[in-house]
Amino acid sequence: MILDLTHTISREMPVYPGTPTPRLFKAATLEQNGYRETQISMVSHTGTHMDAPYHMLPNGSTLDELPISSFCGRAVVLDVSDRDSITLDYLKAQNGLLRSVDFVLFYTGWEKRWPDNSFFEDGFAYPTPEAAQYLVSCGLKGVGTDAISIDAVSTTTFPAHKVLMEGGLVIIECLCLKKVVGRSDLQLFALPLKYENSDGASVRAIAEIRDFSEKEMD
């Protein structure tokens, strides 16, 4: 079974405060040209998207520099919807599971607010700096969330982002995780648009349910 974890890009979709909304123009029509084409204008962190280390680090890697293997692997979806924050102690309790996967995805419950503008309010759980450093130590490829950010919306320093990026991880935000919450049998594919010097890009994120029984968890 393959499941779509991606929000649809549209003119009416919510965007991060201060960000231009996507614009979709009819570049060609059946009536005038005999075919349809759409011209799309949007910022690189629109909708379900991936942050590259280059997004916030002076010498961080861009998405087009990273190997394609950086964007796929086994994933677990942790339910943190009843938590105020994602702490080091909480993650340590999941140690065996975290070290058996490539991606840790956090279901905060904020997905249910989409497409209301309250999606951009604070209140969802995100990793403390110590928890973010622990995620780096697990040897992950990336971390994801169904919320707008892996940090608080109100932050101006982005501590979790920077710790994760300095560890070489990619960050996936605005995922649709309700249908896979609690699962650890997922093969995640989150493929970003490949453009030059990409600080981030919208992704089509999908998950395939697989049998990983041959690789027993600790």
C-alpha positions as CSV (number, residue, x, y, z in Angstrom):
1,M,0.0,0.0,0.0
2,I,1.3,3.5,-0.9
3,L,0.0,6.5,0.9
4,D,0.2,10.2,0.0
5,L,1.6,12.4,2.8
6,T,1.5,15.7,0.8
7,H,-0.7,18.8,0.9
8,T,-2.0,20.0,-2.5
9,I,-0.5,23.3,-3.7
10,S,-3.2,25.8,-4.6
11,R,-3.9,29.5,-4.8
12,E,-5.9,29.3,-1.6
13,M,-3.5,27.3,0.5
14,P,-2.1,28.8,3.8
15,V,1.5,29.9,3.7
16,Y,4.1,30.9,6.4
17,P,3.3,34.5,7.6
18,G,4.9,37.0,5.3
19,T,5.3,34.5,2.4
20,P,3.7,35.2,-0.9
21,T,0.9,32.7,-1.8
22,P,1.4,30.5,-4.8
23,R,0.4,31.8,-8.2
24,L,-0.8,29.5,-10.9
25,F,-1.4,30.9,-14.4
26,K,-2.7,29.4,-17.5
27,A,0.3,29.5,-19.8
28,A,-1.4,27.6,-22.6
29,T,-5.0,26.5,-23.1
30,L,-6.7,23.9,-25.3
31,E,-8.7,26.5,-27.0
32,Q,-5.8,28.7,-28.0
33,N,-2.8,26.3,-28.1
34,G,-4.2,22.8,-28.4
35,Y,-2.7,21.8,-25.1
36,R,-2.7,22.9,-21.4
37,E,0.3,24.3,-19.5
38,T,0.5,26.0,-16.1
39,Q,3.0,28.6,-15.0
40,I,3.7,28.2,-11.3
41,S,5.3,30.9,-9.1
42,M,5.9,30.1,-5.4
43,V,8.7,30.3,-2.8
44,S,10.9,27.3,-2.2
45,H,9.3,26.4,1.2
46,T,5.7,26.2,0.1
47,G,3.3,23.5,1.4
48,T,4.8,20.1,2.1
49,H,8.5,20.9,1.7
50,M,12.0,20.0,2.6
51,D,14.6,22.3,4.2
52,A,18.2,21.9,3.2
53,P,21.1,22.7,5.6
54,Y,21.9,25.6,3.2
55,H,18.6,27.1,4.3
56,M,20.1,28.5,7.5
57,L,23.8,27.6,7.5
58,P,26.4,29.6,5.7
59,N,28.2,26.5,4.3
60,G,25.3,24.0,4.5
61,S,24.6,21.5,1.7
62,T,22.0,22.4,-0.9
63,L,19.3,19.8,-1.8
64,D,20.8,19.4,-5.4
65,E,24.2,18.5,-3.8
66,L,22.8,15.7,-1.7
67,P,22.6,12.1,-3.0
68,I,19.1,10.9,-3.8
69,S,19.4,8.4,-1.0
70,S,19.1,11.3,1.4
71,F,15.4,11.6,0.5
72,C,14.2,8.0,1.1
73,G,14.4,5.4,3.8
74,R,12.6,3.7,6.7
75,A,10.4,6.0,8.8
76,V,8.6,6.0,12.1
77,V,5.8,8.3,13.0
78,L,5.7,9.3,16.7
79,D,2.5,10.7,18.2
80,V,3.4,13.8,20.2
81,S,0.0,15.4,19.9
82,D,-0.5,15.3,23.7
83,R,2.9,16.8,24.5
84,D,4.0,20.4,25.0
85,S,7.5,19.7,23.7
86,I,9.7,16.9,22.4
87,T,12.2,16.3,25.2
88,L,15.5,14.4,25.4
89,D,14.0,12.0,27.9
90,Y,11.0,11.2,25.7
91,L,13.3,10.4,22.7
92,K,15.7,8.3,24.9
93,A,12.7,6.2,25.8
94,Q,12.3,5.4,22.0
95,N,16.0,4.7,21.6
96,G,15.8,1.3,20.0
97,L,13.2,2.4,17.5
98,L,14.9,5.6,16.6
99,R,18.2,3.8,15.8
100,S,16.4,1.3,13.5
101,V,15.0,4.0,11.1
102,D,16.3,6.7,8.7
103,F,13.5,9.3,9.4
104,V,11.6,10.3,12.5
105,L,8.3,12.0,11.7
106,F,6.4,13.8,14.5
107,Y,2.6,13.8,14.4
108,T,1.7,16.9,16.5
109,G,-2.0,17.0,15.5
110,W,-1.5,20.4,13.9
111,E,-2.3,18.9,10.5
112,K,-6.0,19.0,11.5
113,R,-5.8,22.8,11.4
114,W,-4.9,23.0,7.7
115,P,-6.0,25.0,5.8
116,D,-7.1,27.4,8.6
117,N,-4.7,30.2,9.4
118,S,-4.5,28.9,13.0
119,F,-2.1,26.3,11.5
120,F,0.5,29.1,11.9
121,E,0.0,29.6,15.6
122,D,2.3,28.2,18.3
123,G,1.1,25.3,20.4
124,F,2.5,22.3,18.7
125,A,5.3,20.2,20.1
126,Y,8.8,20.6,18.7
127,P,12.2,19.3,19.8
128,T,14.3,21.0,22.4
129,P,17.9,21.7,21.4
130,E,19.0,18.7,23.5
131,A,16.4,16.5,21.8
132,A,17.5,17.7,18.4
133,Q,21.1,16.9,19.2
134,Y,20.0,13.4,20.3
135,L,18.2,12.9,17.0
136,V,21.5,13.8,15.2
137,S,23.3,11.2,17.3
138,C,20.9,8.5,16.1
139,G,22.4,8.6,12.6
140,L,19.2,9.7,10.9
141,K,18.8,11.1,7.4
142,G,16.1,13.5,8.4
143,V,13.3,14.6,10.7
144,G,9.7,15.6,9.7
145,T,6.6,17.1,11.2
146,D,3.0,17.8,10.3
147,A,3.4,21.3,11.7
148,I,4.6,24.4,9.8
149,S,8.0,24.2,11.5
150,I,10.3,22.0,13.6
151,D,10.7,25.1,15.8
152,A,8.2,27.4,17.4
153,V,6.6,29.8,14.9
154,S,7.6,32.7,17.2
155,T,11.3,31.9,17.3
156,T,13.9,34.2,15.7
157,T,16.9,31.9,16.4
158,F,15.6,28.5,15.1
159,P,17.6,26.3,17.5
160,A,16.2,22.9,16.4
161,H,16.6,23.7,12.8
162,K,20.3,24.7,13.2
163,V,21.2,21.7,15.4
164,L,19.6,19.3,12.9
165,M,21.1,21.0,9.9
166,E,24.6,21.1,11.4
167,G,24.2,17.4,11.9
168,G,23.6,17.1,8.1
169,L,19.9,16.2,8.4
170,V,17.1,17.4,6.1
171,I,13.9,18.6,7.6
172,I,10.4,18.0,6.1
173,E,7.6,20.2,7.2
174,C,3.8,20.4,6.6
175,L,3.5,16.6,6.2
176,C,0.1,14.8,6.2
177,L,0.7,12.2,9.0
178,K,-2.7,11.4,10.5
179,K,-3.2,8.3,8.4
180,V,0.2,6.8,9.4
181,V,0.5,8.0,13.0
182,G,2.2,5.3,15.3
183,R,3.6,3.3,12.3
184,S,7.2,2.1,12.0
185,D,6.7,0.0,8.9
186,L,7.0,2.8,6.4
187,Q,9.4,3.4,3.5
188,L,9.4,7.1,3.0
189,F,10.1,8.8,-0.3
190,A,10.2,12.7,-0.1
191,L,11.6,13.9,-3.4
192,P,12.4,17.6,-3.7
193,L,12.4,19.5,-6.9
194,K,16.0,19.6,-8.2
195,Y,17.0,23.1,-8.9
196,E,20.4,24.9,-8.6
197,N,21.5,26.0,-5.1
198,S,18.3,24.8,-3.6
199,D,17.8,26.0,0.0
200,G,14.6,24.0,0.1
201,A,11.8,22.7,-2.2
202,S,8.3,21.5,-2.2
203,V,8.2,17.7,-2.1
204,R,5.8,14.9,-3.1
205,A,6.0,12.8,0.0
206,I,4.7,9.3,-0.1
207,A,5.0,6.3,2.2
208,E,5.0,2.6,1.3
209,I,3.9,0.1,4.0
210,R,6.6,-2.6,4.1
211,D,7.5,-5.7,6.1
212,F,10.7,-5.0,8.0
213,S,10.5,-8.2,10.1
214,E,13.8,-9.4,8.9
215,K,15.4,-6.3,10.6
216,E,14.4,-6.7,14.2
217,M,14.2,-3.6,16.3
218,D,16.3,-3.4,19.5
